[in-house]
Amino acid sequence: MDTQSFLRTQEDLKRVDISAGIQASLAGRYASALFDLASEAGTVTAVESDLEKLEAGLNESDELRMLTTNPKVSRGAAEKALWGVSAIMGLSDLTQNFLGVLAQNRRLSQLPQVIRAFRAIAAAQRGEVTAEVTSAHALTDAQLADLKTKLTAREGRTVKLSTKVDPELLGGLVVTIGSKRIDGSIRTRLNSLSQAMKA
């Protein structure tokens, strides 16, 4: 076996490991099923875009978050409301139908985990890795590009960034890639300093 074939085999095994790990969770099984359907339909990119819109909606809208987590909302009411949300967001039919399945199975509370798992599966299939970046303030395009370059060099493969803002960090960044976490937030540094001063 030549070096290129060996490296391709290693990458394939890595993807299988990632998929197997993801499928071990409930959210992972739903994400895998959605990914398989999207692959068959050739709409992985469209579904990924839909899920990004949904994730942004969950982060920005208390009403949408409440709809997906409140056990008092009936299956039918949740499904009907999500059809309206899907139409407003311009989501694909596959994503709309998938949300309906989650509503009927009372699994809407798993939506954030499903989105993360789907992103990880799609990235693994492309030979990418997703880095979840949390910062105290929104990062500029130049900062994001610089961070992406550094993380790609560190990981040895293409890194896709998923960003969110958490003002409680005060400053700095928290980067999560799979099970690895790089915490450079000011809040963590202050907590460490506080602990050191108590000793």
C-alpha positions as a printed NumPy array, in Angstrom:
array([[  0.   ,   0.   ,   0.   ],
       [  1.485,   3.358,  -0.99 ],
       [  1.54 ,   6.376,   1.336],
       [ -1.413,   8.144,  -0.312],
       [ -3.629,   5.061,  -0.044],
       [ -2.595,   4.592,   3.585],
       [ -3.422,   8.215,   4.428],
       [ -6.802,   7.944,   2.653],
       [ -7.564,   4.774,   4.637],
       [ -6.627,   6.54 ,   7.903],
       [ -8.95 ,   9.446,   7.021],
       [-11.772,   7.007,   6.189],
       [-11.277,   5.238,   9.531],
       [-11.309,   8.586,  11.328],
       [-14.634,   9.432,   9.654],
       [-16.088,   6.057,  10.659],
       [-14.936,   6.644,  14.27 ],
       [-16.571,  10.082,  14.299],
       [-19.818,   8.725,  12.833],
       [-19.878,   5.784,  15.248],
       [-19.336,   8.081,  18.217],
       [-22.077,  10.441,  17.098],
       [-24.564,   7.643,  16.442],
       [-24.172,   6.439,  20.025],
       [-26.374,   9.347,  21.193],
       [-30.079,   9.907,  20.525],
       [-29.433,  13.26 ,  18.847],
       [-26.67 ,  11.59 ,  16.814],
       [-29.052,   8.942,  15.495],
       [-31.52 ,  11.605,  14.368],
       [-28.684,  13.622,  12.791],
       [-27.364,  10.515,  11.002],
       [-30.813,   9.719,   9.622],
       [-31.216,  13.316,   8.398],
       [-27.726,  13.241,   6.868],
       [-28.486,   9.973,   5.035],
       [-31.719,  11.42 ,   3.605],
       [-29.97 ,  14.661,   2.621],
       [-27.138,  12.683,   0.956],
       [-29.615,  10.621,  -1.065],
       [-31.397,  13.787,  -2.162],
       [-28.135,  15.651,  -2.835],
       [-29.183,  18.427,  -0.43 ],
       [-26.594,  18.18 ,   2.367],
       [-25.456,  21.793,   1.848],
       [-29.043,  23.089,   1.821],
       [-29.937,  21.185,   4.999],
       [-26.741,  22.379,   6.677],
       [-27.725,  25.943,   5.799],
       [-31.246,  25.326,   7.166],
       [-29.81 ,  24.05 ,  10.435],
       [-27.566,  27.114,  10.741],
       [-30.664,  29.323,  10.375],
       [-32.465,  27.259,  13.013],
       [-29.502,  27.469,  15.376],
       [-29.4  ,  31.255,  14.966],
       [-33.159,  31.351,  15.565],
       [-32.829,  29.306,  18.759],
       [-30.064,  31.61 ,  19.996],
       [-31.966,  34.803,  19.183],
       [-35.606,  33.943,  19.881],
       [-36.921,  33.1  ,  23.339],
       [-40.236,  32.085,  21.745],
       [-38.614,  29.532,  19.417],
       [-36.499,  28.162,  22.252],
       [-39.633,  27.899,  24.447],
       [-41.527,  26.145,  21.648],
       [-38.849,  23.469,  21.371],
       [-38.353,  22.912,  25.11 ],
       [-41.776,  23.393,  26.742],
       [-43.34 ,  19.973,  27.468],
       [-46.804,  21.585,  27.747],
       [-46.845,  22.394,  24.016],
       [-48.7  ,  19.566,  22.264],
       [-47.126,  17.63 ,  19.396],
       [-49.649,  19.008,  16.926],
       [-49.242,  22.606,  18.09 ],
       [-45.438,  22.35 ,  17.959],
       [-45.539,  20.828,  14.479],
       [-47.942,  23.497,  13.203],
       [-45.869,  26.32 ,  14.71 ],
       [-42.679,  24.894,  13.201],
       [-44.277,  24.753,   9.75 ],
       [-44.859,  28.499,  10.086],
       [-41.292,  29.094,  11.295],
       [-39.931,  26.953,   8.447],
       [-41.883,  28.943,   5.867],
       [-40.629,  32.265,   7.272],
       [-37.012,  31.019,   7.332],
       [-37.314,  29.475,   3.854],
       [-36.284,  26.001,   5.011],
       [-36.206,  23.068,   2.593],
       [-38.985,  20.461,   2.542],
       [-36.654,  17.837,   4.006],
       [-35.795,  20.038,   6.99 ],
       [-39.466,  20.948,   7.495],
       [-40.46 ,  17.285,   7.461],
       [-37.624,  16.43 ,   9.821],
       [-38.798,  19.084,  12.312],
       [-42.265,  17.538,  12.071],
       [-40.808,  14.129,  12.991],
       [-38.977,  15.651,  15.973],
       [-42.232,  17.316,  17.097],
       [-44.249,  14.092,  16.727],
       [-41.62 ,  12.099,  18.638],
       [-41.332,  14.801,  21.336],
       [-37.643,  15.273,  20.58 ],
       [-37.557,  19.005,  19.768],
       [-35.524,  19.663,  22.926],
       [-32.735,  17.657,  21.232],
       [-32.581,  20.089,  18.276],
       [-29.356,  21.926,  19.345],
       [-27.555,  18.584,  19.809],
       [-28.937,  17.291,  16.478],
       [-27.624,  20.412,  14.729],
       [-24.142,  19.945,  16.247],
       [-24.111,  16.242,  15.376],
       [-25.245,  16.89 ,  11.784],
       [-22.518,  19.525,  11.388],
       [-19.893,  17.085,  12.694],
       [-21.043,  14.297,  10.349],
       [-21.084,  16.618,   7.315],
       [-17.653,  18.021,   8.218],
       [-16.198,  14.518,   8.685],
       [-17.5  ,  13.473,   5.262],
       [-15.719,  16.476,   3.738],
       [-12.542,  15.827,   5.733],
       [-13.183,  18.951,   7.811],
       [-13.479,  19.545,  11.517],
       [-15.793,  22.104,  13.117],
       [-14.533,  24.441,  15.799],
       [-17.158,  26.029,  18.03 ],
       [-15.853,  29.477,  18.927],
       [-17.436,  31.43 ,  21.779],
       [-16.289,  35.01 ,  22.294],
       [-17.334,  37.894,  24.536],
       [-17.906,  40.12 ,  21.487],
       [-18.576,  39.336,  17.811],
       [-15.292,  38.715,  15.986],
       [-14.377,  40.638,  12.83 ],
       [-13.943,  38.85 ,   9.494],
       [-10.172,  39.406,   9.751],
       [-10.058,  37.865,  13.252],
       [-12.125,  34.881,  12.083],
       [ -9.865,  34.346,   9.062],
       [ -6.75 ,  34.498,  11.269],
       [ -8.264,  32.069,  13.79 ],
       [ -9.315,  29.669,  11.031],
       [ -5.776,  29.679,   9.567],
       [ -4.195,  28.968,  12.976],
       [ -6.67 ,  26.204,  13.85 ],
       [ -6.281,  24.58 ,  10.406],
       [ -2.493,  24.514,  10.894],
       [ -2.927,  23.074,  14.396],
       [ -5.443,  20.37 ,  13.378],
       [ -3.805,  19.45 ,  10.073],
       [ -7.137,  19.6  ,   8.219],
       [ -9.656,  22.201,   7.16 ],
       [-11.446,  23.821,  10.09 ],
       [-14.931,  25.285,   9.754],
       [-15.878,  27.861,  12.388],
       [-19.197,  28.013,  14.215],
       [-19.388,  31.201,  16.292],
       [-21.499,  32.503,  19.141],
       [-21.265,  35.407,  21.563],
       [-21.341,  35.065,  25.357],
       [-20.782,  38.442,  27.113],
       [-20.166,  36.608,  30.416],
       [-16.73 ,  35.567,  29.121],
       [-15.695,  39.246,  29.55 ],
       [-13.032,  38.841,  26.839],
       [-10.924,  36.256,  25.034],
       [-12.171,  33.031,  23.426],
       [-13.281,  29.514,  24.166],
       [-12.69 ,  27.117,  21.241],
       [-14.121,  23.602,  21.247],
       [-13.054,  21.049,  18.613],
       [-14.633,  17.674,  19.262],
       [-13.66 ,  16.732,  22.83 ],
       [-10.802,  19.285,  22.925],
       [-11.392,  22.641,  24.594],
       [ -9.081,  25.661,  24.47 ],
       [-10.215,  28.171,  27.094],
       [ -8.581,  31.571,  26.73 ],
       [-11.428,  33.558,  28.285],
       [-10.818,  36.341,  30.777],
       [-13.505,  34.861,  33.065],
       [-11.523,  31.611,  33.375],
       [ -8.272,  33.49 ,  33.965],
       [ -9.923,  35.56 ,  36.718],
       [-11.363,  32.413,  38.316],
       [ -7.914,  30.776,  38.234],
       [ -6.35 ,  33.886,  39.774],
       [ -9.041,  33.938,  42.465],
       [ -8.361,  30.272,  43.301],
       [ -4.597,  30.882,  43.413],
       [ -5.053,  33.798,  45.813],
       [ -7.15 ,  31.622,  48.175],
       [ -4.391,  28.983,  48.371]])
